[in-house]
Structures are given as structure tokens and as C-alpha cells.
Amino acid sequence: MHLREMYRKGQLGLSFELYPPKDSAGDKALFRAAEKLKDHRPVFFSCTYGAGGTTRERTLEICVQLQRDCGVPATSHFTCVGSSKNELIEWLSQAKQSGIKNIMTLRGDVSPSAQIRPDGLKHANELVSLIKEHFPDLGIGVAGYPEKHVEAPDLQTDLDNLKRKVDAGADAVFTQLFFENRNFFTFFEKYQKAGIKVPLIPGIMPITEFDRIKRMTAMCGAHFPPDLCSRLEAVKDDKEAQLNIGIEHSAKQCEELIAKGVPGIHFYALNLSKACRGVLKAIGR
Ligand SMILES: Cc1cc2nc3c(=O)[nH]c(=O)nc-3n(C[C@H](O)[C@H](O)[C@H](O)COP(=O)(O)OP(=O)(O)OC[C@H]3O[C@@H](n4cnc5c(N)ncnc54)[C@H](O)[C@@H]3O)c2cc1C
């Protein structure tokens, strides 16, 4: 199904983001989690792509297997950093031949091993244009940042850049994870004022382990509320208690987001099912 058709009025489009594991034990865990998550009738699973092409084949293999074994559409993430235009077109062609209908279209983090190339693309909006030019049938999701992207000087500049991606042809925007809904709602107001009309899907990451989430939020720049931090700090030696606090917090976030009418929720599932299932059970989904 094309991304454009996934968010229907009166329905909540759930999606779960997974990543390519490093070994066969990880693969088994991923597919065990996917089997359980599919009970919640997601509109898609997605699988991340290593910036610079580190998971070029693995990402596609996992998407193909998710579609075949779980019967759920799989969106492949794809980054342009570190690749030439020709390499990008070649991979997209392979993805299309493999039965992938939707691409989460990203630049990726620039790093010593993933640089912008002179024969490549600088930003995700250029990758959106490339897809529209060569593979107009593919659905396109792009990233949005309610608390602004770490490199952007301010939220408005980042939003102007987000609009370039949508104007280039993106079908939906998926947000970076956030823990405070008011930041999402403020962003959504500005998003609407900027005239962006495609669905904005909030990204929620249920906390599973305090240390892990601290590392991830530091990397992506998401604000971590001090009261949530203190509650987790108080149970730092008890993983079960951390999981329960995480579920409770994400469930509250989701309830409020749904009450305000979001078209879907994109869960950063991290190849685990327990936390997402806990949240969905708590909100009766
Ligand atoms: C839902 C989601 C999924 C993700 N999946 C992956 C993944 O699978 N693999 C991975 O490596 N990373 C992933 N990321 C992280 C992402 O790659 C990084 O945040 C990266 O640094 C930026 O990617 P982008 O697509 O937002 O880039 P861009 O949209 O290019 O934005 C990057 C920066 O450049 C600015 N900018 C954008 N366009 C222009 C322009 N035309 N001119 C000037 N400035 C501009 C923006 O304001 C921003 O500061 C994901 C992020 C999200 C939210």
C-alpha cells in the first residue's frame, strides 16, 4: 500500500521501526518481536538504513522478509550521505524490484565514513526529488524534528527545510522521538502555519532502559523531562521498574496525542515488543 493511503480519517495508523541486527540471534529476536507487534495491525514496519550504506543489503533483506513472513508492508529507510547519485538510483531500483513500495527518505548523519560527495546529494529534499524523478510510484516519508534538528540554527529554519522536502514530493512526515507532547503540539501549529498539509506522525520511543535512552536522547537532541529523569534515576538498578515507568509515560503521551487527533503513531521499537505492547495494552489498542 502506498504511504498516501495509510492514514485514513477516523483510523490510527500504527507503525513500528526496527533495525538490522548484527547476527543471527539478533535476527531471531527481531522476527519474534515483529510476530508479536503484527497483532496490533500496523500499517507498516520500517527498517533503518546505516548512513553511508553500511546496511545496504541487510535493510532490504529484512524488509523483504518482514513482508513475506509477517504479511505487513515494510518501508525501507534510505540515506543519501556517502553515496553517488548513480549508487542511489541503483539501490532504489533494487528496492523497487524487491517489492518495496515506500521509502523513509533521509540524508543520514555526516561522519568521517559518510561524507557528502561531489557526485552525490547534500540534503534529503534532493533525495526526495531524485525519487520523484526516477521512481514516481514510490511513497515517500521524511523526518521532522519537533525540537529542531541538532544542526539547524533555529526551529523556523529547520521547518523551512522540512517544507522543501514536502514540496519536493514527500507524502508524510515522521518525527524524531520526543518525551514532551507540548513540544510536538507547538511544532504542529507552526507546521500548519507553514502550509504543510501531509500527515505528521509523532515518533514515540517507550523507554526500556534508562542508560540506553540517555545515550539516544543526547545524540538526537530530544529534551528529557527532569521529573521523568528523577523517577528513572530512583530505580536505576531495577530494569523492570524502568520499563514500567517507560510504558506509563509513553501511554500518557499516546493517549493525549490520539485525543488531539493525530493520524498515526510511529514507534521506535528497537527490535523489542514488550514495551510497545505494554503501551498499546494500556491505551486499549
Ligand atoms: C523518522 C526518522 C527515521 C530515521 N532513520 C534513519 C536511518 O534509517 N538511518 C540513519 O542513518 N538515520 C536515520 N535518521 C536520522 C537522520 O538521518 C539524521 O537526523 C540526519 O542528521 C538528518 O537527516 P534528514 O533526513 O532529516 O536530513 P535533512 O532533511 O537534509 O536535514 C539535515 C539538516 O540540514 C538542514 N537542511 C535540510 N535541507 C536543507 C537545504 N536544502 N539547505 C540547507 N539546509 C538544509 C536541516 O534543517 C537539518 O538541520 C532518522 C530520523 C528520523 C526522525
The ligand as a MOL file (V3000), in Angstrom:
LIG
                    3D

  0  0  0     0  0            999 V3000
M  V30 BEGIN CTAB
M  V30 COUNTS 53 58 0 0 0
M  V30 BEGIN ATOM
M  V30 1 C 11.8200 9.0570 11.4420 0
M  V30 2 C 13.3250 9.0720 11.3540 0
M  V30 3 C 13.9870 7.9840 10.7940 0
M  V30 4 C 15.3920 7.9660 10.6930 0
M  V30 5 N 16.0050 6.8760 10.1520 0
M  V30 6 C 17.3520 6.8670 9.9850 0
M  V30 7 C 18.0110 5.7670 9.3570 0
M  V30 8 O 17.4010 4.7790 8.9800 0
M  V30 9 N 19.3520 5.8320 9.1990 0
M  V30 10 C 20.0890 6.9270 9.5990 0
M  V30 11 O 21.3140 6.9390 9.4050 0
M  V30 12 N 19.4860 7.9900 10.2020 0
M  V30 13 C 18.1410 7.9960 10.3940 0
M  V30 14 N 17.5280 9.0740 10.9790 0
M  V30 15 C 18.3520 10.2030 11.4460 0
M  V30 16 C 18.6780 11.2310 10.3270 0
M  V30 17 O 19.3890 10.6070 9.2790 0
M  V30 18 C 19.5120 12.3660 10.9310 0
M  V30 19 O 18.7600 13.1090 11.8270 0
M  V30 20 C 20.2430 13.2500 9.9230 0
M  V30 21 O 21.2050 14.0420 10.6190 0
M  V30 22 C 19.3360 14.2060 9.1570 0
M  V30 23 O 18.5960 13.5570 8.2330 0
M  V30 24 P 17.3880 14.3200 7.4790 0
M  V30 25 O 16.8440 13.3850 6.5030 0
M  V30 26 O 16.4920 14.9640 8.4510 0
M  V30 27 O 18.2660 15.4490 6.7160 0
M  V30 28 P 17.8960 16.8270 6.0880 0
M  V30 29 O 16.4450 16.9940 5.8610 0
M  V30 30 O 18.8050 17.0040 4.9170 0
M  V30 31 O 18.2850 17.8750 7.2440 0
M  V30 32 C 19.5700 17.8650 7.8510 0
M  V30 33 C 19.9230 19.2890 8.3070 0
M  V30 34 O 20.1130 20.1470 7.1720 0
M  V30 35 C 19.1650 21.2030 7.1300 0
M  V30 36 N 18.6720 21.2560 5.7470 0
M  V30 37 C 17.7850 20.3970 5.1680 0
M  V30 38 N 17.6190 20.7030 3.8680 0
M  V30 39 C 18.4110 21.7590 3.6130 0
M  V30 40 C 18.6970 22.5120 2.4350 0
M  V30 41 N 18.1040 22.2210 1.2680 0
M  V30 42 N 19.5910 23.5500 2.5220 0
M  V30 43 C 20.1860 23.8450 3.7120 0
M  V30 44 N 19.9550 23.1520 4.8550 0
M  V30 45 C 19.0940 22.1270 4.8050 0
M  V30 46 C 18.0730 20.8280 8.1190 0
M  V30 47 O 17.4890 21.9720 8.7160 0
M  V30 48 C 18.8370 19.9600 9.1410 0
M  V30 49 O 19.4700 20.7670 10.0960 0
M  V30 50 C 16.1440 9.1050 11.1380 0
M  V30 51 C 15.4660 10.1930 11.7260 0
M  V30 52 C 14.0790 10.1710 11.8450 0
M  V30 53 C 13.3780 11.3340 12.5010 0
M  V30 END ATOM
M  V30 BEGIN BOND
M  V30 1 1 1 2
M  V30 2 1 2 3
M  V30 3 2 2 52
M  V30 4 2 3 4
M  V30 5 1 4 5
M  V30 6 1 4 50
M  V30 7 2 5 6
M  V30 8 1 6 7
M  V30 9 1 6 13
M  V30 10 2 7 8
M  V30 11 1 7 9
M  V30 12 1 9 10
M  V30 13 2 10 11
M  V30 14 1 10 12
M  V30 15 2 12 13
M  V30 16 1 13 14
M  V30 17 1 14 15
M  V30 18 1 14 50
M  V30 19 1 15 16
M  V30 20 1 16 17
M  V30 21 1 16 18
M  V30 22 1 18 19
M  V30 23 1 18 20
M  V30 24 1 20 21
M  V30 25 1 20 22
M  V30 26 1 22 23
M  V30 27 1 23 24
M  V30 28 2 24 25
M  V30 29 1 24 26
M  V30 30 1 24 27
M  V30 31 1 27 28
M  V30 32 2 28 29
M  V30 33 1 28 30
M  V30 34 1 28 31
M  V30 35 1 31 32
M  V30 36 1 32 33
M  V30 37 1 33 34
M  V30 38 1 33 48
M  V30 39 1 34 35
M  V30 40 1 35 36
M  V30 41 1 35 46
M  V30 42 1 36 37
M  V30 43 1 36 45
M  V30 44 2 37 38
M  V30 45 1 38 39
M  V30 46 1 39 40
M  V30 47 2 39 45
M  V30 48 1 40 41
M  V30 49 2 40 42
M  V30 50 1 42 43
M  V30 51 2 43 44
M  V30 52 1 44 45
M  V30 53 1 46 47
M  V30 54 1 46 48
M  V30 55 1 48 49
M  V30 56 2 50 51
M  V30 57 1 51 52
M  V30 58 1 52 53
M  V30 END BOND
M  V30 END CTAB
M  END
